[in-house]
């Protein structure tokens, strides 16, 4: 049996409905268990298709979320996952937009 590793994948989903005339996207971070990068990528594509769905909103408009692309597949450096385990990090020179404290708790 091949060794299995943890991968974190970034999946970009696109919404068919715009907000203020701007496209709406959702970025999903998903853990995958796979023997290789290629297998993790294939599983990410399948997960993106699984996340694709549609529904009717309150205005009666059909809303569709569809897989736009797989943004990244990265092997998690630790095979032991638990409280405080780092699963994703990146470095860049421009600071990201900060989410105000508590906004994700609502």
ABEGO torsion letter per residue (X at the ends): XBBBBBBBBBBBBBBABBBGGBBBBBBBBBBBBBABAAAAAAAAAAAAAAABBBBBBAAGBBBBBBBABBABBBBBABABBBBGBBABBBBBABBBBBBBBGAAAX
